């Protein structure tokens, strides 16, 4: 039985690796074609080497998104091929029953779960930040749009709204604006800085080229306005580099622990965290979809194929994988709009496909 298990594992791993490389090559080509529009533009130092490096650093994120689909396609191909060549029939006569075959694939699926989690939680976030820095060095800066990134912090009775326009290639923040509000929600001060860096002690930001306006309410109802200019100013804040990076990166490109800390920061400051909570639970449940995919592929080993009939079933596997990916995205958007429970929104696609795969296993394998 150990020999059979090793044979199945080797065939599935080779098949999944081949399918994954094919998909990654396709995504690399499309991303590179899209990135070539920025190469050689006037006023930019963005060259072909920057584009190649940027696209290459984006591959771990594609790998994370593709792994459940490639696991499904690769495993279906192996199971269907073993069924067509009658090799799986020989394995069944050698003692490989349905439950033993299921446990064999589930054990392999656990390895794919660990790989998916490692890529999505460690490799992909690091590569995405490196890709952002490559683009920032080539194009001068990186921003989330015309208004930049917004963060919020509360300190005692006062609250602060912080805007970061962009981040340059050296990790410095550009176009920083800080709006301070008092306990009654009135503007207390505004601070603008051409650039800012995180203090080495982690206790705040070092603002440079600072212009500060302070509004003071007098007892007689009048307001005095004081304008100050300083070359440098240390602003005490608990907003960390990870929080700024979280506001600049998309939630699906963040690590699970970073998402958790950012959600707590949003909740502590009275901000909506529904989108990030859904993405957090998707990060938790998404690697487990590899287990669903290997269970869904097992019934293909019990089908009877004619010559050349594998292609149709592999195509069906591709459609099932794409439908899972689409359903995952649809539930994410719908849950955010309808304010559904975050963990249920993230777990629903996996639960639906788990029921379908177990139903197919029970009907095609156990009953027949």
C-alpha positions, -999 to 999 in steps of 0.1 A, spaced: 0 0 0 29 23 6 41 18 -29 6 27 -43 5 58 -21 39 70 -33 29 63 -69 -2 84 -66 16 112 -48 43 114 -74 19 115 -103 -4 141 -87 25 164 -77 41 162 -111 7 169 -128 -1 198 -105 33 213 -109 30 211 -147 -4 228 -147 7 254 -122 38 263 -144 16 266 -175 -9 290 -157 20 310 -142 36 314 -177 3 326 -191 -2 351 -163 34 363 -167 29 370 -204 -4 389 -199 10 409 -170 42 418 -190 21 429 -220 1 452 -197 32 465 -179 50 474 -212 28 505 -216 48 522 -188 82 514 -202 102 543 -217 76 570 -209 89 606 -207 97 617 -171 100 581 -159 130 559 -153 109 528 -158 128 504 -181 121 469 -194 142 454 -165 119 471 -140 88 457 -158 103 422 -159 112 423 -122 78 438 -112 59 410 -131 81 383 -117 75 395 -81 38 393 -88 39 356 -95 37 344 -58 3 362 -56 -9 344 -87 5 311 -73 -16 316 -42 -47 323 -62 -42 295 -86 -31 266 -63 -66 253 -55 -76 254 -92 -44 237 -103 -47 211 -76 -82 202 -89 -71 201 -126 -39 181 -119 -56 156 -96 -86 151 -120 -61 144 -149 -42 118 -128 -74 101 -116 -90 100 -150 -58 87 -166 -55 60 -141 -91 50 -147 -87 50 -185 -56 28 -183 -73 5 -158 -44 11 -134 -69 23 -107 -89 -9 -112 -57 -29 -104 -52 -7 -73 -87 -14 -61 -82 -52 -65 -50 -47 -44 -69 -34 -15 -73 4 -22 -109 8 -11 -129 41 -14 -121 53 21 -85 44 19 -82 63 -14 -100 92 1 -77 93 31 -47 91 7 -58 121 -12 -67 140 19 -32 135 33 -18 149 0 -44 177 2 -30 187 36 4 192 21 -12 215 -6 -30 234 22 3 240 40 19 252 8 -10 275 -1 -9 290 34 28 295 33 27 312 -1 -3 334 8 9 344 42 46 348 38 59 347 3 32 367 -15 30 397 9 68 401 8 70 399 -30 41 424 -33 58 450 -12 91 444 -31 71 448 -64 56 481 -51 91 494 -43 104 484 -77 75 503 -94 81 533 -70 117 535 -79 110 532 -116 80 556 -118 91 579 -89 64 570 -64 34 548 -57 -1 559 -46 -35 545 -42 -51 571 -64 -57 608 -65 -63 612 -28 -37 587 -15 -43 566 16 -64 577 46 -59 565 82 -75 574 115 -63 575 151 -78 585 184 -58 599 213 -78 607 244 -107 631 234 -90 641 202 -90 622 169 -67 624 139 -74 619 102 -41 612 84 -36 613 46 -5 599 29 -3 610 -7 23 585 -19 54 565 -9 86 569 -29 112 543 -38 131 547 -5 100 541 16 95 577 26 60 591 27 51 620 5 24 647 8 15 639 44 -15 658 59 -28 655 95 -61 668 106 -67 670 144 -103 673 158 -113 681 194 -138 663 216 -167 681 199 -156 672 164 -143 707 156 -110 712 137 -82 718 162 -51 719 140 -39 709 105 -4 698 97 11 693 63 46 679 55 63 674 22 77 641 34 79 619 65 98 590 78 91 565 106 111 573 137 138 548 146 124 543 181 90 535 166 74 563 187 62 584 158 69 601 125 96 625 116 79 652 95 100 674 72 91 708 57 62 712 81 35 738 79 11 738 109 -21 757 116 -35 757 151 -71 768 158 -79 779 194 -114 786 207 -115 816 230 -139 821 259 -156 849 242 -165 827 212 -138 841 189 -112 818 174 -75 825 170 -55 810 142 -17 805 146 4 794 116 38 778 122 66 766 99 92 742 110 119 723 91 114 691 112 88 679 137 84 646 156 47 637 156 38 611 183 15 584 168 8 547 171 3 543 134 30 518 124 47 511 90 25 480 87 -7 500 90 5 524 63 14 495 41 -20 479 48 -38 511 37 -17 512 4 -19 474 -3 -51 456 -12 -65 434 16 -61 402 -4 -23 409 -6 -17 412 31 -7 386 56 -32 371 80 -16 386 111 -13 420 95 -50 419 86 -59 410 122 -39 439 136 -53 463 110 -88 452 118 -83 459 155 -69 493 146 -99 502 126 -123 490 153 -105 509 180 -109 541 159 -146 535 151 -140 527 114 -158 501 93 -138 469 90 -163 447 72 -142 444 40 -110 435 59 -128 410 82 -142 392 51 -107 391 36 -93 379 69 -116 349 71 -110 342 34 -73 340 42 -82 315 69 -105 293 48 -90 296 13 -61 271 18 -86 246 31 -102 246 -4 -73 224 -16 -89 196 5 -122 202 -12 -106 200 -46 -89 166 -40 -122 152 -27 -140 165 -58 -114 148 -81 -117 113 -65 -150 103 -83 -132 107 -116 -111 76 -108 -143 55 -107 -157 66 -141 -153 45 -173 -136 63 -202 -135 57 -238 -103 64 -259 -96 102 -258 -123 109 -233 -101 125 -206 -100 159 -223 -137 165 -216 -134 157 -179 -103 178 -175 -122 207 -192 -150 201 -167 -124 203 -139 -112 236 -153 -148 250 -153 -154 237 -118 -122 255 -106 -132 287 -124 -167 286 -109 -152 282 -74 -130 312 -79 -159 333 -92 -182 321 -64 -155 331 -39 -153 366 -53 -191 370 -56 -197 360 -20 -169 384 -9 -186 414 -28 -221 404 -18 -211 400 19 -195 434 19 -225 450 4 -252 432 24 -232 432 57 -232 394 60 -213 376 88 -176 378 77 -167 342 86 -198 327 70 -193 348 38 -157 335 35 -166 299 44 -198 296 22 -181 287 -11 -159 261 5 -189 246 23 -210 245 -9 -182 227 -28 -176 204 1 -212 193 0 -210 188 -38 -178 168 -36 -190 146 -8 -223 140 -27 -204 131 -58 -182 108 -38 -212 91 -21 -231 86 -54 -203 77 -78 -181 58 -54 -201 43 -25 -234 36 -42 -220 24 -75 
